[in-house]
Amino acid sequence: RAALVEQAQAASAMGCKEALFTLGDKPELRYKAARQGLQELGHETTLSYLGEAARLVFEESDLLPHLNPGLMTTEDFQVLRPVSASMGIMLESVSDRLMEKGEAHHGSPDKVPARRLETLRLAGEAAVPFTSGLLIGIGETRLERVESLLALRRLHDEHGHIQEVIIQNFRAKPETKMAAALEPDLEEL
């Protein structure tokens, strides 16, 4: 905890304005090591630990916490909103087709478009300034990109909370199921 505060204060002294907390969706549900690590830190969940870390940064430094913890519930927003300036989740795509076998999001239940859209809607209801966006080059069509952007616009029109839309290019990473996938070229972006 002291190391976190020390890092945040050092970053602030160097002119940083924001602390980005980005993490996987509830790793404690999948990995024993994550559960054990959280237990050693005095937390049952990653979101509980995130709340404490964001609170420390918020209260002990000049940095503004921005949280990207994945799917969230109304209760999660109630807990995290007081200790963060903003939050986010990448929509990536509204295409359910990408959940099918052989597609980019197959076997990734946290990437189900309806679940991500629900998190975005709940953020709007909680009046949380929110960042989202699309991931380009994961097998989506141009029409699916447009549909994804329109879904974000509809949510923003309803709630007025989307502060930033990121258009991010896919990058193949070694030792992942998409390591051999082609990356989008500049013209595609």
C-alpha positions as CSV (number, residue, x, y, z in Angstrom):
1,R,0.0,0.0,0.0
2,A,2.8,2.4,0.9
3,A,4.5,1.5,-2.4
4,L,1.4,2.4,-4.4
5,V,1.0,5.8,-2.7
6,E,4.7,6.4,-3.2
7,Q,4.4,5.6,-6.9
8,A,1.3,7.8,-7.3
9,Q,3.0,10.7,-5.6
10,A,6.1,10.3,-7.7
11,A,4.0,10.2,-10.9
12,S,2.2,13.3,-9.8
13,A,5.5,15.1,-9.2
14,M,6.5,14.3,-12.8
15,G,3.4,15.9,-14.1
16,C,1.1,12.9,-14.6
17,K,-2.6,13.6,-14.1
18,E,-4.3,10.3,-14.2
19,A,-3.7,6.8,-12.8
20,L,-5.0,4.1,-15.2
21,F,-6.1,0.8,-13.5
22,T,-6.7,-1.8,-16.1
23,L,-7.2,-5.5,-15.2
24,G,-8.9,-8.7,-16.2
25,D,-12.4,-9.6,-15.4
26,K,-12.5,-11.1,-11.9
27,P,-9.4,-13.4,-12.2
28,E,-10.1,-14.8,-8.7
29,L,-13.0,-16.8,-10.3
30,R,-10.5,-18.6,-12.6
31,Y,-7.1,-18.7,-10.9
32,K,-6.2,-20.0,-7.5
33,A,-3.1,-17.8,-7.4
34,A,-5.3,-14.7,-7.8
35,R,-7.5,-15.9,-4.9
36,Q,-4.5,-16.5,-2.7
37,G,-2.9,-13.1,-3.6
38,L,-6.1,-11.3,-2.8
39,Q,-6.5,-13.1,0.5
40,E,-2.9,-12.1,1.4
41,L,-3.9,-8.5,0.7
42,G,-7.0,-8.8,2.8
43,H,-9.5,-8.9,0.0
44,E,-12.0,-11.5,-1.3
45,T,-12.4,-9.9,-4.8
46,T,-10.3,-8.0,-7.3
47,L,-12.9,-5.2,-7.3
48,S,-12.6,-4.8,-3.5
49,Y,-8.8,-4.6,-3.9
50,L,-9.2,-2.1,-6.8
51,G,-11.5,0.0,-4.7
52,E,-8.9,0.3,-2.0
53,A,-6.1,1.0,-4.4
54,A,-8.1,3.7,-6.2
55,R,-9.1,5.2,-2.9
56,L,-5.4,5.4,-1.8
57,V,-4.4,7.1,-5.1
58,F,-7.4,9.4,-4.9
59,E,-6.8,10.5,-1.3
60,E,-3.0,10.4,-1.1
61,S,-2.0,11.9,-4.5
62,D,-3.1,14.5,-7.0
63,L,-3.8,11.8,-9.6
64,L,-7.3,11.0,-10.9
65,P,-8.0,7.3,-11.0
66,H,-9.5,5.9,-14.2
67,L,-10.7,2.3,-13.7
68,N,-11.0,-0.4,-16.4
69,P,-12.1,-3.5,-14.4
70,G,-14.2,-5.2,-17.0
71,L,-17.9,-6.1,-16.5
72,M,-19.6,-4.2,-13.6
73,T,-22.9,-4.2,-11.8
74,T,-24.9,-1.4,-10.3
75,E,-23.3,-2.2,-6.9
76,D,-19.8,-2.1,-8.4
77,F,-20.4,1.4,-9.7
78,Q,-21.8,2.5,-6.3
79,V,-18.6,1.3,-4.6
80,L,-16.1,2.5,-7.2
81,R,-17.6,5.8,-8.3
82,P,-16.6,7.8,-5.2
83,V,-12.9,6.8,-5.7
84,S,-12.6,7.4,-9.4
85,A,-12.8,10.2,-11.9
86,S,-13.9,8.0,-14.7
87,M,-14.1,4.4,-15.8
88,G,-14.3,2.4,-19.0
89,I,-14.7,-0.9,-20.9
90,M,-14.0,-1.5,-24.5
91,L,-17.1,-2.6,-26.3
92,E,-14.9,-4.0,-29.0
93,S,-17.9,-5.1,-31.2
94,V,-21.6,-5.7,-31.0
95,S,-21.3,-8.7,-33.2
96,D,-22.5,-12.0,-31.6
97,R,-21.0,-13.7,-34.6
98,L,-17.5,-13.2,-33.0
99,M,-18.6,-15.4,-30.1
100,E,-18.9,-18.5,-32.5
101,K,-16.3,-21.3,-32.6
102,G,-13.2,-20.2,-34.5
103,E,-13.9,-16.5,-34.0
104,A,-12.0,-14.0,-31.8
105,H,-14.3,-14.0,-28.8
106,H,-15.2,-17.7,-28.7
107,G,-14.8,-19.0,-25.2
108,S,-14.7,-15.5,-23.7
109,P,-17.9,-15.0,-21.7
110,D,-16.8,-11.6,-20.6
111,K,-16.8,-10.4,-24.2
112,V,-20.4,-11.2,-24.9
113,P,-21.6,-7.9,-26.5
114,A,-24.9,-7.8,-24.5
115,R,-22.9,-8.0,-21.2
116,R,-20.6,-5.2,-22.2
117,L,-23.5,-3.0,-23.4
118,E,-25.2,-3.6,-20.1
119,T,-22.1,-2.4,-18.2
120,L,-22.1,0.7,-20.5
121,R,-25.8,1.3,-19.7
122,L,-25.3,0.9,-16.0
123,A,-22.4,3.3,-16.1
124,G,-24.8,5.8,-17.7
125,E,-27.4,5.3,-15.1
126,A,-24.8,5.9,-12.4
127,A,-23.6,9.1,-14.2
128,V,-20.0,7.7,-14.5
129,P,-17.9,9.5,-17.1
130,F,-17.0,6.5,-19.3
131,T,-14.5,5.5,-22.0
132,S,-15.3,2.8,-24.6
133,G,-14.4,1.9,-28.1
134,L,-13.9,-0.7,-30.9
135,L,-11.2,-3.2,-31.5
136,I,-10.5,-3.3,-35.3
137,G,-9.1,-6.4,-37.0
138,I,-10.7,-9.2,-35.0
139,G,-12.8,-10.5,-37.8
140,E,-15.6,-7.9,-37.7
141,T,-17.1,-6.5,-40.8
142,R,-17.3,-2.8,-41.7
143,L,-21.1,-3.0,-41.1
144,E,-20.5,-4.5,-37.6
145,R,-18.1,-1.6,-36.9
146,V,-20.8,0.9,-37.8
147,E,-23.4,-0.9,-35.7
148,S,-20.9,-0.9,-32.8
149,L,-20.4,2.9,-33.1
150,L,-24.1,3.5,-33.4
151,A,-24.7,1.4,-30.2
152,L,-22.2,3.6,-28.4
153,R,-23.9,6.7,-29.7
154,R,-27.4,5.5,-28.6
155,L,-26.1,4.9,-25.1
156,H,-24.5,8.3,-25.0
157,D,-27.6,10.0,-26.4
158,E,-29.6,8.3,-23.6
159,H,-27.2,9.0,-20.7
160,G,-24.6,11.6,-21.8
161,H,-21.8,9.8,-20.1
162,I,-19.4,8.6,-22.9
163,Q,-16.4,10.9,-22.8
164,E,-14.1,9.1,-25.2
165,V,-14.4,6.5,-27.9
166,I,-11.2,4.7,-28.8
167,I,-10.6,3.0,-32.1
168,Q,-7.9,0.5,-31.3
169,N,-6.1,-1.8,-33.8
170,F,-5.7,-5.5,-33.0
171,R,-2.1,-6.6,-32.3
172,A,-1.2,-10.3,-32.4
173,K,0.6,-11.4,-29.3
174,P,2.8,-14.5,-28.9
175,E,1.4,-17.5,-27.1
176,T,-2.3,-16.5,-27.5
177,K,-4.9,-18.2,-29.6
178,M,-4.7,-15.3,-32.1
179,A,-0.9,-15.2,-32.3
180,A,-1.0,-16.0,-36.0
181,A,-3.9,-13.7,-36.9
182,L,-3.2,-10.9,-39.3
183,E,-3.2,-7.4,-38.0
184,P,-5.1,-4.7,-39.8
185,D,-3.1,-2.5,-42.1
186,L,-3.2,1.3,-41.9
187,E,-5.7,1.6,-44.8
188,E,-8.1,-0.6,-42.8
189,L,-7.8,1.7,-39.8
